[in-house]
Amino acid sequence: MKSEMQSHYALLDETALTTIEAQAAQILDEVGVELQGDPQSLDAMASVGARIEGERVRADADVLRQLISQAPSSFVWRGKTDEASVRVGGGEPVFVPFYGPPNVRNHDGDLALGQLEDYRQIVRLCDQSRILDSTGFQLCIAHRGEELMPYTELAQAHLELSDKPMMGTVVSEEALRDVANLAGHQDGCRLLHLINLTPPLVYQPNPLRCLRASSELGQASLVASYMMMGATAPVTVAGALAQGLAEIMVGLSLTQIYRAGCPVVGGLFATPFSMQFMGPVFGTPESQLAQIAGCQLVKRLGIPCRGDGLVTSSKLNDAQAGYEGAGAVSASLLGGADLILHSAGWLEFGRTIGMEKLVSDEALIATNPYLRKIPASRKANMTEIPVSTERCHVSSRL
């Protein structure tokens, strides 16, 4: 364990942490994790002594921890300039915007599928922000009429409109490599790729291929388990964390088999699942406890950890969105999260990015009492940040 990886607030004591780690080790040894549709991943795990039965992988937790220990405790995520680059795991949280929603709610409150100009406007807002450290990627699922925008055009928007670091695409391995070439991956870690596994205990083919491509190119991978307690994970916080830890240890280990020393971030998040409307519930005390404890467990692996930002179940940028999001980001900051994804703009269980919320969320982050230090250059009343007055083109479809 790397001594410098410490949480800001220790929710769990040593006994509780070692108990959850022992449960994760038992899951890895007795139940295992499925690596679906990618024989190369199975071969990689077999090369370090894992037992392979079909697509089921059972592994020794100590071996996986030793592999993960080869990853750096911090790394520089490079922008187009040195001034725009940031260090992930350097003691201050790196804030990254919302990732992946299909819908956009514009400044007038209209809801529609995202269009290219919406996308470019969101990139501009992220670039103008003094809090957000990255422009992310897949800020919305952008369309041109009925067709999806090519991923290369989305990448060009980031490269054209901002010097800040960007995330990469995980649409496919081919797309990942194309964007990495556009971003200039030969010059260091230019991209961070979101590798979401599928709880419980499954990696699907595309994330596995993207994980390998990202590692081989020397780019960063964020390996995350996003669990729904009572549906895709045990209903208890401790049980969910044990499952999630087992899951991410396999993905994190694969990165180091492919390229020892390549940068990684680990993410554990669990939120209750509602049996009333059959969906996750954000902003709950249980999810906040899972977030703080998840940071502790990931930091004990000696790598940077991911937290969640102002996530909410609300459809609107209202009081509910404010208090749910404030609780969520406070839990990430209390846990000492090194990279906070979905920092701003999240609405409607993650289905919508709100233009107004993107701006107002930054003000909440800047005034959060648990954020001990934001450099003066990044502190700002967000009303001071210029926002383009150009009206976004929004589809009439709801």
Secondary structure, DSSP 8 states (H G I E B T S, - for coil): --TT---SS--S-HHHHHHHHHHHHHIIIII-EEETT-HHHHHHHHTTT-EEETTEEE--HHHHHHHHTTS-S-EEE--SSTTT-EEETSSS-EE------SEEE-TT--EEE-BHHHHHHHHHHHHH-SS----BS-SS--EETTEE--HHHHHHHHHHH--S-EE---S-HHHHHHHHHHHTGGGS--EEEEEE-BTTTEE-HHHHHHHHHHHHTT-EEEEEEEEEETTTB-SSHHHHHHHHHHHHHHHHHHHHHHSTT--EEEEEEEEEEETTTTEE--S-HHHHHHHHHHHHHHHTTTS-EEEE-S--S-SSSSHHHHHHHHHHHHHHHHTT-SEEES-S-EEGGGTEEEHHHHHHHHHHHHT-TT-----GGG---GGGS----S-----S--
